[in-house]
Amino acid sequence: MNQEEIVALFRQQAASLPAELPAINQPILDLAQLLADSRGRLSKENFESLLRIGGVLYRLGADQFNARQDVASIMQKSADRENDGQG
């Protein structure tokens, strides 16, 4: 298979996912387990490529989590101000 065929498979997989995606932490954990299980069978280059992919996913997940925390904090502060009569 070539890169374009794999990207097409990614698109198919993405289309089959539910509208409300689960948290990104589960795919990260799945990738981590896959890497742990296949460590000795992958070339160093392939292993390092998959680690980079995992790193990108991890950063996206962390950014997503931090953004949700920021929004929750802003909403809580707004609610607190309204409850205190400052809104």
C-alpha positions as CSV (number, residue, x, y, z in Angstrom):
1,M,0.0,0.0,0.0
2,N,1.1,3.5,-0.6
3,Q,0.7,6.7,1.5
4,E,-2.4,7.8,-0.4
5,E,-4.1,4.5,0.1
6,I,-3.4,4.7,3.8
7,V,-4.8,8.2,4.0
8,A,-7.9,7.0,2.3
9,L,-8.2,4.4,5.0
10,F,-7.8,7.1,7.6
11,R,-10.7,9.0,6.0
12,Q,-12.9,5.9,5.9
13,Q,-12.1,5.3,9.6
14,A,-12.8,8.9,10.5
15,A,-16.1,8.8,8.6
16,S,-17.2,5.8,10.6
17,L,-16.5,7.4,14.0
18,P,-19.4,8.7,16.1
19,A,-20.1,12.4,15.8
20,E,-19.2,12.9,19.4
21,L,-15.6,11.7,19.6
22,P,-14.2,10.1,22.7
23,A,-11.4,11.8,24.5
24,I,-8.1,11.5,22.7
25,N,-6.5,9.7,25.7
26,Q,-7.8,6.3,24.6
27,P,-6.2,6.4,21.1
28,I,-3.0,7.5,22.8
29,L,-3.2,4.6,25.2
30,D,-3.9,2.2,22.3
31,L,-0.9,3.5,20.4
32,A,1.3,3.2,23.5
33,Q,0.2,-0.4,24.0
34,L,0.8,-1.2,20.3
35,L,4.3,0.3,20.6
36,A,5.0,-1.6,23.8
37,D,3.8,-4.9,22.2
38,S,5.8,-4.4,19.0
39,R,9.0,-2.7,20.3
40,G,11.4,-5.5,19.3
41,R,9.7,-6.2,15.9
42,L,9.8,-2.6,14.6
43,S,12.8,-1.0,13.0
44,K,14.3,1.8,15.0
45,E,13.1,4.3,12.4
46,N,9.5,3.0,12.4
47,F,9.5,3.0,16.2
48,E,10.7,6.5,16.4
49,S,8.2,7.7,13.7
50,L,5.4,6.2,15.8
51,L,6.8,7.8,18.9
52,R,6.7,11.2,17.1
53,I,3.0,10.5,16.1
54,G,2.3,9.6,19.7
55,G,4.0,12.8,20.9
56,V,1.8,14.9,18.5
57,L,-1.3,13.2,19.7
58,Y,-0.3,13.6,23.3
59,R,0.3,17.4,22.8
60,L,-3.0,17.8,21.0
61,G,-4.7,15.9,23.9
62,A,-3.0,18.1,26.5
63,D,-3.9,21.3,24.6
64,Q,-7.5,20.1,24.3
65,F,-7.6,19.3,28.0
66,N,-6.1,22.6,29.0
67,A,-8.5,24.5,26.8
68,R,-11.5,22.8,28.4
69,Q,-10.1,23.6,31.8
70,D,-9.6,27.3,30.8
71,V,-13.2,27.5,29.6
72,A,-14.5,25.8,32.7
73,S,-12.5,28.3,34.8
74,I,-13.8,31.3,32.9
75,M,-17.4,30.1,33.2
76,Q,-17.0,29.4,36.9
77,K,-15.6,32.9,37.4
78,S,-18.5,34.4,35.4
79,A,-21.0,32.5,37.5
80,D,-19.3,33.5,40.7
81,R,-19.5,37.2,39.6
82,E,-23.2,36.9,38.7
83,N,-23.9,35.3,42.1
84,D,-22.0,38.1,43.8
85,G,-24.0,40.7,41.9
86,Q,-21.0,41.8,39.9
87,G,-22.2,40.5,36.4
